[in-house]
Amino acid sequence: MHLLRHQPRAQNPRTTPILFGLLLFFGIVFGLALLILRRVTKHEKHYNNFNSTRLICDDSYLTTANYEDKNPPFIDFLLHEGCFTGWITLPRNWESWQSQFLQHQTNTWVMEWWDGWQDPIGSFNNDQFTTALSPTQVPSKHVRLQGNGVIRFYRTGMARNEPDTPPIAFERAAVRTEAPGQQAPDSPSNRAKPPPPLLHRQPVEGVQDKILLTIELCERVSPQSIECWGYVSNLHDESSNVSLYRADVVDGKGNSFNLSTNGQFYFSTGHSFNIPAGSSVKYTLKIPDEDQDTQTFTLYLDVSNPRDLEYTFRDVPVADQEKVPSDDGVKH
């Protein structure tokens, strides 16, 4: 009896699969917890790097766009970080629409701030942003945008059967592409006089090698000079170093000008700029045209990097404005 009392108790064969099942269950739970933790950490790291704020751009009046009376099949917007655009008004005839990114890039994101909402929503990445919205889901058709990348609003339903107007491709969203510290003038005279409308003019050649140049505005800044500016947009999925090379300009009267990158055709940092993927950078063109009656230009803008490309802009108008006083104080 003494020996039998101290013999080890035989293991119940039913407990073995139960223990194994419990170990497997807790192993799966632990593995899922690690996976979720990694995804959350990656998500937070990705989104915390976004340069997003609640601020509305100081120069938001330059990005106000009203498409209320148009009926395009789609509207594109090139997003910019750091602040929200002016109000963008979607077409009145759009009963429903879908919004999505044009290029699937890991660093694209967008925030929306609809008129009638106290706070913006987002930020959203590629997958999160691909949603169908209708007027019943948002309080209005007026929205401010902020982000990085190119987004497109597709019309998916019309209130009335109206003919299409031309598509609107690569519209400018937030204009925050100048060097830090540079802002649009905010003097009383500028506030009193509304700025001329932006052209959003694309070249005859369109996008080349996923690099797009646009002309936004040309206006006389002195009796001796007309200044134009626009954007160089990088549509690659990685950063691209773009170098401006030269510009040939012909005005409506046949006067021609050959401009260099030495203070006549340049970025804010010089003739080259390393542009992040899906972003755009402002460039400036200074034309020494003294003819006060100049109304249009044909521009041939060349870049030498990433390869030799030429962009042609025809019949670019010079913005209507008051005559600029000359050095003697007389308006010409």
C-alpha positions in Angstrom: 0.0 0.0 0.0 2.8 2.4 0.8 4.4 1.9 -2.6 1.1 2.2 -4.4 0.3 5.4 -2.5 3.5 7.1 -3.8 3.3 6.0 -7.4 2.7 8.9 -9.8 -0.9 9.3 -10.8 -1.6 8.4 -14.4 -2.3 11.4 -16.6 -5.9 11.7 -17.7 -5.8 11.3 -21.5 -8.6 13.9 -21.9 -6.6 16.7 -20.5 -3.8 16.5 -23.2 -5.9 17.9 -26.1 -7.4 20.5 -23.8 -4.0 21.8 -22.7 -2.8 21.8 -26.3 -5.9 23.7 -27.4 -5.4 26.3 -24.7 -1.7 26.8 -25.6 -2.6 27.1 -29.3 -5.4 29.6 -28.5 -3.1 31.8 -26.4 -0.4 31.5 -29.0 -2.8 32.7 -31.7 -4.0 35.6 -29.5 -0.5 36.6 -28.7 0.5 36.5 -32.4 -2.5 38.6 -33.4 -1.7 41.1 -30.7 1.8 41.5 -32.0 0.5 41.9 -35.6 -2.0 44.5 -34.6 0.6 46.4 -32.5 3.0 46.4 -35.5 0.3 47.8 -37.8 -0.8 50.4 -35.3 2.8 51.5 -34.7 3.4 51.7 -38.5 0.1 53.5 -39.0 0.9 56.1 -36.3 4.4 56.6 -37.6 3.0 57.1 -41.2 0.4 59.5 -40.2 2.4 61.5 -37.6 4.8 62.4 -40.3 2.0 64.2 -42.2 2.4 67.9 -42.2 -1.2 68.6 -41.5 -2.7 71.5 -39.5 -6.1 73.2 -39.0 -4.7 76.4 -40.5 -6.3 77.9 -43.6 -3.6 79.3 -46.0 -2.9 83.0 -45.9 -3.1 83.0 -49.6 -6.3 80.8 -49.8 -8.0 83.4 -51.9 -5.6 82.2 -54.7 -7.0 78.7 -54.5 -10.8 79.5 -54.4 -12.4 77.6 -57.3 -16.1 77.7 -58.2 -17.4 74.9 -60.5 -21.0 75.4 -59.6 -22.2 76.2 -63.1 -20.0 73.5 -64.8 -20.7 69.8 -65.4 -17.3 68.1 -66.1 -17.0 64.3 -65.8 -14.2 64.8 -63.3 -12.1 67.4 -61.5 -8.5 66.9 -60.4 -6.7 68.6 -57.5 -3.0 68.6 -56.8 -2.7 68.7 -53.0 -0.2 70.7 -50.9 0.7 70.3 -47.2 0.7 72.7 -44.4 -2.7 74.5 -44.6 -6.2 74.3 -46.2 -7.2 75.8 -49.5 -9.8 78.4 -50.2 -13.4 77.1 -50.8 -13.8 74.7 -53.7 -17.3 74.5 -54.9 -18.4 71.3 -56.7 -20.9 71.5 -59.6 -24.5 72.1 -58.8 -25.6 69.3 -61.2 -23.5 66.7 -59.4 -25.9 64.6 -57.4 -23.2 62.1 -56.3 -19.5 61.6 -56.8 -16.5 59.4 -55.9 -13.2 60.7 -54.8 -9.9 58.8 -55.2 -6.1 59.3 -55.7 -4.8 59.2 -59.2 -1.5 57.5 -58.3 -1.2 54.9 -55.6 1.8 56.1 -53.6 2.7 55.3 -50.0 3.0 59.0 -49.0 -0.3 60.3 -50.3 -2.9 61.6 -47.9 -5.8 64.1 -47.8 -7.9 66.0 -45.2 -11.3 67.5 -46.1 -13.1 70.4 -44.4 -16.6 70.7 -45.6 -18.6 73.9 -45.1 -20.9 73.3 -42.2 -18.5 71.0 -40.2 -16.8 72.5 -37.2 -13.7 70.3 -37.7 -11.9 68.8 -40.7 -11.9 65.0 -41.3 -8.9 62.8 -42.0 -6.2 62.3 -42.8 -7.0 59.6 -45.2 -4.7 57.4 -47.2 -5.3 55.8 -50.6 -7.7 53.1 -49.5 -9.5 55.2 -46.9 -10.2 58.0 -49.3 -11.8 55.9 -52.0 -15.4 56.4 -50.9 -18.6 57.5 -52.6 -20.1 60.7 -51.2 -23.5 62.3 -51.9 -25.0 65.6 -50.7 -26.8 63.6 -48.0 -23.5 62.6 -46.4 -21.8 66.1 -46.4 -23.5 69.4 -45.3 -22.7 71.3 -48.6 -20.8 71.2 -51.8 -18.1 73.6 -50.5 -14.8 72.0 -49.3 -11.3 72.9 -48.3 -8.5 70.5 -49.0 -5.0 69.7 -47.7 -2.6 66.8 -48.3 -0.1 65.3 -50.7 -0.7 63.8 -54.1 -3.3 64.2 -56.9 -6.9 63.4 -56.2 -9.8 63.2 -58.6 -13.6 63.7 -58.0 -15.6 61.6 -60.4 -19.2 62.5 -61.1 -21.4 59.4 -60.5 -24.8 60.9 -60.8 -26.5 64.0 -62.2 -29.5 65.9 -60.9 -30.5 66.8 -64.5 -29.4 65.4 -67.9 -27.1 68.2 -68.9 -24.2 68.1 -71.5 -20.7 67.6 -70.3 -18.3 70.5 -69.9 -14.5 69.8 -70.5 -12.8 67.8 -67.7 -10.8 69.8 -65.2 -7.4 68.2 -64.8 -4.7 69.0 -62.2 -6.3 72.0 -60.7 -4.2 73.7 -58.0 -5.2 73.1 -54.4 -3.3 74.7 -51.5 -0.6 77.1 -52.8 2.1 76.4 -50.2 5.1 75.7 -52.4 7.3 78.7 -51.8 10.3 78.7 -49.5 9.5 78.9 -45.8 8.8 82.5 -44.6 7.5 83.6 -48.0 3.8 84.5 -48.0 1.4 86.3 -50.3 1.2 90.1 -49.6 -1.5 91.1 -47.3 -1.5 94.9 -47.5 -4.8 96.8 -47.5 -4.4 97.6 -51.2 -4.2 94.0 -52.0 -7.2 93.2 -49.9 -9.2 96.0 -51.5 -8.5 94.8 -55.0 -9.4 91.2 -55.9 -6.5 89.3 -57.5 -6.7 88.3 -61.2 -8.0 84.8 -61.8 -5.4 82.0 -62.1 -5.0 80.5 -65.6 -4.2 76.9 -64.7 -2.8 76.7 -68.2 -1.2 73.4 -69.3 1.3 73.1 -72.1 0.5 71.8 -75.6 2.6 68.7 -74.8 0.9 68.0 -71.5 2.7 65.8 -69.0 6.2 64.6 -70.1 8.2 62.0 -68.3 5.7 62.5 -65.4 6.8 66.1 -65.0 4.2 68.8 -65.6 4.7 72.6 -66.0 1.8 75.0 -65.7 1.3 78.7 -66.1 -0.9 80.3 -63.4 -0.5 84.1 -64.0 1.3 86.7 -66.1 1.0 90.4 -65.2 3.0 93.6 -65.6 4.9 94.5 -62.4 6.8 97.5 -63.8 7.0 99.5 -67.0 10.0 97.4 -68.0 8.9 94.0 -66.9 6.2 91.4 -67.0 6.3 88.6 -64.4 4.8 85.1 -64.9 4.6 82.2 -62.5 3.4 78.7 -62.4 4.2 75.2 -61.0 6.5 72.3 -61.8 4.7 69.2 -60.6 6.4 65.8 -60.0 4.0 63.0 -60.8 6.5 60.2 -60.1 6.2 57.9 -57.1 9.5 59.2 -55.8 11.3 62.5 -55.5 12.8 64.0 -58.7 15.4 66.7 -59.1 14.2 69.1 -61.8 16.5 71.7 -63.4 15.2 74.7 -65.3 17.3 75.4 -68.4 16.1 78.4 -70.4 12.9 80.1 -71.7 12.2 81.6 -75.1 9.3 84.1 -75.2 7.5 85.8 -78.1 4.9 88.5 -77.4 1.8 89.2 -79.6 3.7 91.7 -81.6 6.6 89.4 -82.5 9.1 90.7 -79.9 11.3 87.8 -78.7 13.2 87.3 -75.5 15.7 84.6 -74.6 15.7 84.2 -70.8 18.3 82.4 -68.7 18.1 80.8 -65.2 20.2 83.7 -63.9 17.4 85.7 -62.2 14.9 85.4 -65.1 13.7 81.8 -65.0 14.0 80.2 -61.5 12.7 78.5 -58.4 12.9 80.3 -55.1 16.1 78.4 -54.3 17.7 78.7 -57.8 17.5 76.9 -61.1 17.1 73.4 -59.5 14.7 71.8 -57.0 14.4 68.3 -55.6 10.6 67.9 -55.8 8.9 65.3 -53.5 6.7 62.7 -55.1 3.2 64.0 -55.9 4.1 67.6 -55.1 4.7 70.8 -57.0 7.0 73.8 -56.6 6.5 77.4 -57.8 8.7 78.9 -60.5 9.0 82.5 -61.7 9.6 84.0 -65.1 10.6 87.6 -65.5 10.2 89.0 -69.1 11.8 92.4 -69.9 9.0 93.5 -72.2 8.6 97.3 -72.2 5.7 97.3 -74.7 2.7 98.5 -72.6 0.3 97.1 -75.1 1.5 93.5 -74.8 -1.5 91.3 -74.3 -0.4 87.7 -75.0 2.7 85.6 -75.0 3.9 82.3 -76.5 6.3 80.6 -74.1 8.8 77.8 -74.7 10.1 76.6 -71.3 13.0 74.1 -71.2 14.1 71.8 -68.4 17.4 69.9 -68.6 16.8 67.4 -65.8 15.7 64.6 -65.4 16.1 64.9 -69.2 15.8 67.6 -71.9 12.1 68.6 -72.2 10.3 71.6 -73.8 6.9 72.8 -72.8 4.9 75.1 -75.1 2.3 77.6 -74.0 0.4 79.5 -76.7 -1.6 82.7 -76.3 -1.0 83.2 -72.6 -2.8 86.4 -71.6 -1.3 89.2 -69.6 -3.7 90.0 -66.7 -5.8 93.1 -67.1 -4.8 95.7 -64.5 -4.2 99.4 -63.9 -1.3 100.9 -65.8 1.9 100.7 -63.9 3.5 104.1 -63.2 6.9 104.7 -64.7 9.9 106.1 -62.8 8.7 109.6 -63.6 5.4 109.0 -61.9 3.4 108.9 -65.1 1.1 106.0 -66.0 1.8 104.5 -69.4 
